[in-house]
Amino acid sequence: MTPRSWRGPRAWGLVLLALAIAVLAATTAIRSTEGYAVTGPRFAPLVVGIFLAVLALLFLARTFVRPDVELAERAAREHAETEWAPPLLVVVALLAYAFLLEPLGYIVATALFFPVVAFVLGSRSPVRDVVAGAALGVVLYVAFTQFLGVDLPGGLTPIT
């Protein structure tokens, strides 16, 4: 008999449902004099939240109400084959990046983040990764701040 597991799909269905609820709750916090008009800022998040909730409920129905055996078998198979360390390390790197972004600045934080994630994902060319991370940080910083008018944290970087 092929192993079956609904634990993973059910957990992701609940995560998606919680995300939909968070989107809908955040939508109510958007200030607008237009209410939920199609031209107002609340309309798109409202539609996304509703569709996400509907899809999450349909997905959960596939695991609770009318269990999809093929889905459970595939989930069990993929869980057994998945190497969990790289995605978890990338999440840790993203959290560190988020915390270091303000004090170090966009360029330095990106220059540090890129080679670390490249190493976690299997790259064994540290010099290339450091150069690519620094170049990426500078190019994106200049593009966003100078051409798009987006304020990115300068931090330790003397570029303004």
Number of C-alpha atoms within 10 A of each C-alpha: 3 10 11 16 18 20 13 14 18 19 12 14 22 17 13 20 21 15 16 23 16 12 19 20 14 14 20 14 9 13 11 12 9 12 14 15 12 10 10 14 17 21 16 15 18 19 14 15 22 16 13 20 22 15 16 22 16 14 19 22 15 19 21 12 9 9 13 15 16 12 16 22 16 16 19 19 15 11 13 9 9 10 10 9 11 15 14 12 15 17 13 13 18 14 12 13 19 13 12 18 20 15 13 18 19 24 27 21 24 25 20 20 24 21 23 19 20 17 14 17 14 9 13 12 11 13 10 12 21 19 14 16 23 21 15 16 22 19 12 16 23 18 13 14 14 12 9 9 10 12 10 17 18 18 17 14 13 7 10 10
